[in-house]
């Protein structure tokens, strides 16, 4: 039976990496034109650091999932 949720590190507010929260997120099927990627590795870079503390010079969401680089494999359920 396929797993119906996955784990996600989430940054609910831009006050530093100490705000990172691990949560369960429902797994949904990809829409037309999308693929599901099974992530194997993620790196946090300088950009993620300045986003996390709120000093990134460009607009973006108030809450986000950090990870500028990632590696994975396309997963076809």
C-alpha positions in Angstrom: 0.0 0.0 0.0 1.5 3.4 -1.0 2.3 5.8 1.8 -0.2 8.7 1.9 2.1 11.3 3.6 5.7 12.3 3.5 8.0 14.3 5.8 8.8 17.9 5.0 11.1 20.4 6.7 9.2 23.7 6.6 10.3 27.3 7.5 7.0 28.9 8.8 8.6 32.3 9.4 11.8 34.0 8.4 13.6 34.2 11.8 16.4 31.7 11.2 16.9 28.0 10.8 15.9 27.4 14.4 12.3 27.9 13.2 12.6 24.8 10.9 9.7 22.4 11.6 9.4 18.8 10.6 5.9 18.0 9.6 3.8 15.3 7.8 2.3 16.5 4.5 -0.3 14.6 2.5 1.0 13.1 -0.7 -1.0 14.1 -3.7 -0.8 12.8 -7.3 1.0 15.1 -9.8 -1.2 17.2 -12.1 -0.9 17.3 -15.8 2.6 18.6 -16.8 4.1 17.7 -13.4 6.1 14.9 -12.1 6.7 13.4 -8.6 10.4 13.4 -7.6 11.6 11.1 -4.8 14.3 13.3 -3.2 17.5 11.6 -2.1 19.6 14.6 -1.1 19.1 18.4 -0.5 21.7 21.1 0.3 21.1 24.4 2.1 23.2 27.1 0.5 24.0 30.7 1.2 20.8 31.8 -0.5 18.7 29.6 1.9 20.5 31.2 4.8 19.6 34.8 3.8 16.1 33.7 3.0 15.8 32.1 6.4 16.8 35.3 8.3 14.7 37.5 6.1 17.5 39.4 4.3 17.0 38.0 0.8 16.7 41.1 -1.5 13.8 39.8 -3.6 10.2 39.2 -2.7 9.0 35.7 -1.9 6.6 33.8 0.3 6.6 34.3 4.1 6.7 30.6 4.7 8.6 28.1 2.5 10.5 24.8 2.2 14.2 25.6 2.0 16.5 23.8 -0.4 18.2 25.5 -3.3 19.7 22.3 -4.6 18.3 18.8 -4.6 18.9 15.4 -6.2 16.3 12.7 -6.7 14.7 10.3 -9.1 11.4 10.7 -11.0 8.8 8.5 -9.4 5.9 7.2 -11.3 3.2 5.8 -8.9 
